[in-house]
Amino acid sequence: MQQSTFSDNYLTNYAGYTWDQDQPNRDTVGVWQNCIQVWIRNAAKFPNNVNETLANGNVDDAVCEESYYASYQMRGFACGKVAHTPESPINCKLFDVSKVFEVEKLESSSGLLVAFKAINSGNTCPIGDNPPTFGNSKNQGTASNQIANYTYDIDYSVGDTWQLSYTAIPVCPSGWTQFTRPSTNGCIQVIGGPDVTYTQSEALTNCENLGSTLTGLETIDERDFVANTGIALLGQDYPEYAGFWVSGTRKPECYTDGWEGYSYCTGTSLQQFDFTDGYLTNYAGFTWDWQQPDRNLNGPWANCIQIWIRNQAKFPQYYYTLFANGNADDAVCDVVDYQNYHLRGFACGKIPEVPMGAI
């Protein structure tokens, strides 16, 4: 094997290189065959052509730039790298995230190295003999284990030690979908079905039982998610439109005598409502249906907010520019059945949680 050079620098005895009979044959075919291939031979499929001298896994020299031959083709390759374990030549001992809180600084004369997985602030890959270092300055890192994802700070302190402090990253539980908001991320779950109805108070109680509240609609993305999930929950054969409750209850001064004297109680202003969702900032997902909110125009005060679930694929002829899927409407809080539709669901919201068992 001394006639070859190897990119694998950790080879020692080369015992896996078993040559085919009469190989290597170098340039006997007219072109120098300067690279090594391994033969893939299926003995079960070709029992008469595979034997001890022409075994599956035997090696052969091959033309480096050639991939197609009359009787076979070069179909793959095998990569290798050093495993960073105590048995590897690097003799590196790994520590799981959240298991180490203090690391002692060593003298170079000890011949030992300490390495941290940290965020690389540069724009090049840190390879070679001079990787980036941060010395005594502060740095950060990210890591994961079976429980959670973490960020951590690395601080050099008096006494020649680095202190590591960890923060578990909150996530949405299974069944909840995460959305980004200016103040915090939020988790939303939509609940409903074609054969159930809910008043607004029933919807709120259900959310509270899940450790949440009725969600507001911070963005159009949130609105569309709730509306499109509502379509999916009702099913493609659902024969009409439906309403799903979201956060929003009209303030008392905006439906009692003299409400017209409060400017924020008029028009489409969302200031006329209180919201159990305490993390709303811009309310962009609340897009009103045409001529809504209409308050007590139909008799009883419509003091809660629903959004419309309208399946455009099933009802393509509707005026969706004015009455879009996901548009908001004020509705009577304790009424679930109307002549043309029913209140079939609701959307809950809460902030992400640190997984149980994470530090």
C-alpha positions as semicolon CSV with decimal commas, in nm:
position;residue;x (nm);y (nm);z (nm)
1;M;0,000;0,000;0,000
2;Q;0,303;0,228;0,011
3;Q;0,247;0,304;-0,358
4;S;-0,062;0,507;-0,258
5;T;-0,121;0,822;-0,056
6;F;-0,431;0,845;0,167
7;S;-0,649;1,138;0,273
8;D;-0,744;0,931;0,580
9;N;-0,460;1,024;0,816
10;Y;-0,558;0,776;1,086
11;L;-0,492;0,451;0,897
12;T;-0,239;0,219;1,058
13;N;-0,254;-0,140;0,925
14;Y;-0,467;-0,113;0,606
15;A;-0,608;-0,462;0,671
16;G;-0,937;-0,379;0,502
17;Y;-0,771;-0,341;0,162
18;T;-0,805;-0,689;0,007
19;W;-0,713;-0,682;-0,363
20;D;-0,901;-0,862;-0,635
21;Q;-0,706;-1,139;-0,803
22;D;-0,428;-0,996;-1,026
23;Q;-0,485;-0,643;-0,896
24;P;-0,370;-0,367;-0,894
25;N;-0,306;-0,367;-1,270
26;R;-0,196;-0,001;-1,297
27;D;-0,189;0,095;-1,669
28;T;-0,243;-0,240;-1,838
29;V;-0,568;-0,114;-1,991
30;G;-0,387;0,180;-2,150
31;V;-0,478;0,447;-1,893
32;W;-0,324;0,481;-1,549
33;Q;-0,565;0,368;-1,277
34;N;-0,445;0,580;-0,987
35;C;-0,739;0,571;-0,746
36;I;-0,887;0,291;-0,534
37;Q;-1,241;0,161;-0,557
38;V;-1,414;-0,115;-0,364
39;W;-1,627;-0,371;-0,547
40;I;-1,996;-0,407;-0,458
41;R;-2,095;-0,763;-0,554
42;N;-2,422;-0,928;-0,457
43;A;-2,339;-1,297;-0,410
44;A;-2,707;-1,386;-0,371
45;K;-2,785;-1,241;-0,713
46;F;-2,466;-1,354;-0,891
47;P;-2,362;-1,675;-0,710
48;N;-2,136;-1,791;-0,994
49;N;-1,938;-1,468;-1,024
50;V;-1,848;-1,396;-0,660
51;N;-1,580;-1,606;-0,491
52;E;-1,278;-1,574;-0,265
53;T;-1,064;-1,411;-0,533
54;L;-1,343;-1,180;-0,656
55;A;-1,514;-1,109;-0,324
56;N;-1,767;-0,844;-0,234
57;G;-1,564;-0,562;-0,078
58;N;-1,238;-0,638;-0,256
59;V;-1,049;-0,337;-0,388
60;D;-0,922;-0,250;-0,734
61;D;-0,732;0,040;-0,883
62;A;-0,948;0,256;-1,112
63;V;-0,920;0,561;-1,336
64;C;-0,981;0,861;-1,107
65;E;-1,183;1,065;-1,357
66;E;-1,393;0,780;-1,493
67;S;-1,732;0,681;-1,358
68;Y;-1,887;0,473;-1,639
69;Y;-1,753;0,144;-1,773
70;A;-1,904;-0,110;-2,007
71;S;-1,985;-0,360;-1,731
72;Y;-2,025;-0,137;-1,424
73;Q;-2,051;0,220;-1,296
74;M;-1,913;0,413;-0,998
75;R;-2,227;0,449;-0,785
76;G;-2,107;0,578;-0,449
77;F;-1,834;0,654;-0,199
78;A;-1,756;0,627;0,174
79;C;-1,660;0,918;0,400
80;G;-1,483;0,910;0,735
81;K;-1,392;1,146;1,017
82;V;-1,255;1,129;1,368
83;A;-1,500;1,037;1,643
84;H;-1,442;1,273;1,933
85;T;-1,459;1,019;2,213
86;P;-1,209;0,918;2,482
87;E;-1,095;0,639;2,249
88;S;-1,015;0,875;1,961
89;P;-0,664;1,013;1,890
90;I;-0,785;1,354;2,015
91;N;-0,873;1,196;2,352
92;C;-1,163;1,439;2,396
93;K;-1,408;1,395;2,683
94;L;-1,752;1,542;2,609
95;F;-1,987;1,683;2,871
96;D;-2,362;1,710;2,821
97;V;-2,530;2,049;2,827
98;S;-2,635;2,164;3,177
99;K;-2,391;1,922;3,344
100;V;-2,092;2,156;3,375
101;F;-2,107;2,490;3,556
102;E;-1,740;2,570;3,616
103;V;-1,426;2,500;3,408
104;E;-1,075;2,557;3,536
105;K;-0,826;2,738;3,316
106;L;-0,517;2,524;3,247
107;E;-0,154;2,613;3,188
108;S;-0,025;2,531;2,840
109;S;0,255;2,329;2,998
110;S;0,000;2,068;3,103
111;G;-0,043;1,963;2,742
112;L;-0,420;1,958;2,782
113;L;-0,683;2,164;2,604
114;V;-1,023;2,296;2,707
115;A;-1,276;2,371;2,433
116;F;-1,624;2,522;2,443
117;K;-1,895;2,497;2,183
118;A;-1,967;2,865;2,126
119;I;-2,128;3,095;1,873
120;N;-1,881;3,190;1,598
121;S;-1,908;3,564;1,539
122;G;-1,695;3,544;1,225
123;N;-1,811;3,468;0,874
124;T;-1,567;3,186;0,799
125;C;-1,557;2,825;0,909
126;P;-1,324;2,789;1,212
127;I;-1,091;2,520;1,081
128;G;-0,715;2,472;1,074
129;D;-0,451;2,514;1,341
130;N;-0,567;2,860;1,453
131;P;-0,938;2,848;1,535
132;P;-1,100;3,160;1,681
133;T;-1,061;3,205;2,056
134;F;-1,234;3,431;2,304
135;G;-0,983;3,413;2,589
136;N;-1,117;3,592;2,895
137;S;-1,404;3,767;2,720
138;K;-1,770;3,666;2,750
139;N;-1,925;3,436;2,493
140;Q;-2,247;3,247;2,432
141;G;-2,346;2,910;2,296
142;T;-2,644;2,693;2,212
143;A;-2,693;2,324;2,273
144;S;-2,963;2,060;2,304
145;N;-3,032;1,743;2,496
146;Q;-3,326;1,504;2,513
147;I;-3,523;1,744;2,732
148;A;-3,478;2,092;2,587
149;N;-3,283;2,339;2,378
150;Y;-3,059;2,577;2,573
151;T;-2,861;2,895;2,543
152;Y;-2,567;2,945;2,777
153;D;-2,329;3,222;2,879
154;I;-1,957;3,164;2,934
155;D;-1,802;3,415;3,178
156;Y;-1,439;3,427;3,287
157;S;-1,411;3,503;3,657
158;V;-1,153;3,559;3,926
159;G;-0,974;3,238;4,014
160;D;-0,893;3,133;3,658
161;T;-1,226;2,965;3,595
162;W;-1,502;2,999;3,340
163;Q;-1,856;3,003;3,477
164;L;-2,135;2,857;3,262
165;S;-2,497;2,957;3,316
166;Y;-2,779;2,794;3,121
167;T;-3,123;2,907;3,009
168;A;-3,374;2,658;2,870
169;I;-3,556;2,790;2,563
170;P;-3,935;2,789;2,609
171;V;-4,130;2,596;2,346
172;C;-4,493;2,535;2,258
173;P;-4,632;2,201;2,382
174;S;-4,735;1,932;2,138
175;G;-5,053;2,030;1,957
176;W;-4,979;2,404;1,977
177;T;-4,833;2,621;1,700
178;Q;-4,581;2,893;1,775
179;F;-4,600;3,249;1,642
180;T;-4,359;3,538;1,688
181;R;-4,484;3,855;1,858
182;P;-4,297;4,174;1,949
183;S;-4,321;4,113;2,325
184;T;-4,294;3,732;2,333
185;N;-4,355;3,425;2,121
186;G;-4,705;3,284;2,146
187;C;-4,864;2,940;2,115
188;I;-5,206;2,890;1,957
189;Q;-5,435;2,587;1,953
190;V;-5,765;2,582;1,766
191;I;-6,048;2,360;1,898
192;G;-6,385;2,284;1,742
193;G;-6,583;2,054;1,519
194;P;-6,890;2,019;1,297
195;D;-7,117;1,881;1,574
196;V;-7,030;2,100;1,874
197;T;-7,117;2,455;1,980
198;Y;-6,971;2,690;2,241
199;T;-7,074;3,015;2,404
200;Q;-6,793;3,262;2,461
201;S;-6,778;3,180;2,834
202;E;-6,762;2,806;2,756
203;A;-6,479;2,869;2,512
204;L;-6,291;3,074;2,772
205;T;-6,335;2,802;3,036
206;N;-6,204;2,537;2,797
207;C;-5,896;2,748;2,729
208;E;-5,839;2,807;3,100
209;N;-5,853;2,430;3,158
210;L;-5,560;2,407;2,914
211;G;-5,362;2,670;3,105
212;S;-5,438;2,935;2,844
213;T;-5,695;3,195;2,745
214;L;-5,878;3,295;2,429
215;T;-5,614;3,421;2,190
216;G;-5,616;3,754;2,017
217;L;-5,494;3,798;1,661
218;E;-5,163;3,981;1,654
219;T;-5,095;3,928;1,283
220;I;-5,261;3,821;0,960
221;D;-5,063;3,498;0,987
222;E;-5,233;3,422;1,319
223;R;-5,575;3,506;1,176
224;D;-5,521;3,286;0,871
225;F;-5,392;2,999;1,084
226;V;-5,701;3,003;1,306
227;A;-5,940;3,040;1,011
228;N;-5,779;2,770;0,797
229;T;-5,752;2,532;1,092
230;G;-6,122;2,596;1,152
231;I;-6,197;2,485;0,795
232;A;-5,996;2,167;0,853
233;L;-6,172;2,093;1,184
234;L;-6,516;2,136;1,028
235;G;-6,427;1,921;0,728
236;Q;-6,468;1,978;0,356
237;D;-6,829;1,859;0,363
238;Y;-6,945;2,109;0,625
239;P;-7,246;2,274;0,457
240;E;-7,230;2,635;0,582
241;Y;-7,013;2,905;0,733
242;A;-6,925;2,898;1,104
243;G;-6,798;3,123;1,379
244;F;-6,501;3,061;1,611
245;W;-6,445;3,266;1,927
246;V;-6,129;3,471;1,980
247;S;-6,031;3,713;2,257
248;G;-6,236;4,032;2,286
249;T;-6,524;4,152;2,507
250;R;-6,678;4,497;2,470
251;K;-6,608;4,737;2,759
252;P;-6,915;4,819;2,974
253;E;-6,903;5,190;2,892
254;C;-6,925;5,101;2,525
255;Y;-7,266;4,933;2,547
256;T;-7,446;5,118;2,827
257;D;-7,637;5,442;2,797
258;G;-7,419;5,724;2,671
259;W;-7,172;5,499;2,492
260;E;-7,182;5,726;2,188
261;G;-7,003;5,991;2,393
262;Y;-6,684;5,786;2,405
263;S;-6,490;5,824;2,082
264;Y;-6,317;5,489;2,121
265;C;-6,655;5,315;2,150
266;T;-6,751;5,412;1,796
267;G;-6,644;5,292;1,454
268;T;-6,410;4,998;1,417
269;S;-6,172;5,090;1,700
270;L;-6,054;4,786;1,894
271;Q;-6,014;5,007;2,201
272;Q;-6,383;4,943;2,268
273;F;-6,290;4,584;2,370
274;D;-6,102;4,426;2,659
275;F;-5,878;4,130;2,579
276;T;-5,784;3,835;2,798
277;D;-5,481;3,791;2,571
278;G;-5,233;4,012;2,753
279;Y;-4,960;3,992;2,490
280;L;-5,131;4,175;2,204
281;T;-4,958;4,487;2,072
282;N;-5,081;4,582;1,723
283;Y;-5,401;4,373;1,669
284;A;-5,332;4,348;1,295
285;G;-5,507;4,011;1,268
286;F;-5,846;4,162;1,353
287;T;-5,987;4,250;1,010
288;W;-6,356;4,339;1,032
289;D;-6,624;4,217;0,798
290;W;-6,792;4,488;0,592
291;Q;-7,003;4,723;0,809
292;Q;-6,884;4,555;1,128
293;P;-6,889;4,581;1,423
294;D;-7,262;4,654;1,430
295;R;-7,312;4,645;1,811
296;N;-7,690;4,616;1,884
297;L;-7,816;4,675;1,533
298;N;-8,000;4,339;1,536
299;G;-8,145;4,380;1,887
300;P;-7,928;4,232;2,162
301;W;-7,578;4,371;2,212
302;A;-7,310;4,173;2,029
303;N;-7,033;4,222;2,282
304;C;-6,788;3,939;2,201
305;I;-6,563;3,880;1,899
306;Q;-6,588;3,584;1,666
307;I;-6,407;3,522;1,340
308;W;-6,576;3,377;1,035
309;I;-6,482;3,035;0,902
310;R;-6,563;3,044;0,530
311;N;-6,445;2,772;0,296
312;Q;-6,385;2,948;-0,033
313;A;-6,318;2,619;-0,211
314;K;-6,671;2,504;-0,121
315;F;-6,843;2,842;-0,169
316;P;-6,643;3,014;-0,447
317;Q;-6,912;3,267;-0,545
318;Y;-6,917;3,459;-0,216
319;Y;-6,798;3,823;-0,185
320;Y;-6,465;3,739;-0,024
321;T;-6,319;4,086;-0,081
322;L;-6,571;4,214;0,178
323;F;-6,635;3,894;0,375
324;A;-6,304;3,710;0,385
325;N;-6,232;3,385;0,564
326;G;-6,100;3,487;0,906
327;N;-6,266;3,830;0,919
328;A;-6,391;3,943;1,260
329;D;-6,747;4,023;1,368
330;D;-6,904;4,116;1,700
331;A;-7,144;3,845;1,820
332;V;-7,381;3,790;2,113
333;C;-7,165;3,626;2,379
334;D;-7,410;3,356;2,493
335;V;-7,577;3,267;2,159
336;V;-7,442;2,972;1,958
337;D;-7,714;2,901;1,701
338;Y;-7,824;3,138;1,426
339;Q;-8,039;3,080;1,121
340;N;-7,743;3,054;0,883
341;Y;-7,451;2,952;1,102
342;H;-7,332;2,824;1,442
343;L;-7,044;2,899;1,682
344;R;-6,844;2,581;1,631
345;G;-6,509;2,647;1,796
346;F;-6,252;2,876;1,951
347;A;-5,880;2,952;1,957
348;C;-5,669;2,940;2,274
349;G;-5,336;3,113;2,329
350;K;-5,053;3,106;2,581
351;I;-4,682;3,181;2,594
352;P;-4,426;2,901;2,536
353;E;-4,319;2,692;2,835
354;V;-3,986;2,560;2,958
355;P;-4,001;2,179;2,917
356;M;-4,047;1,986;3,242
357;G;-3,715;1,862;3,372
358;A;-3,508;2,136;3,208
359;I;-3,291;2,352;3,430
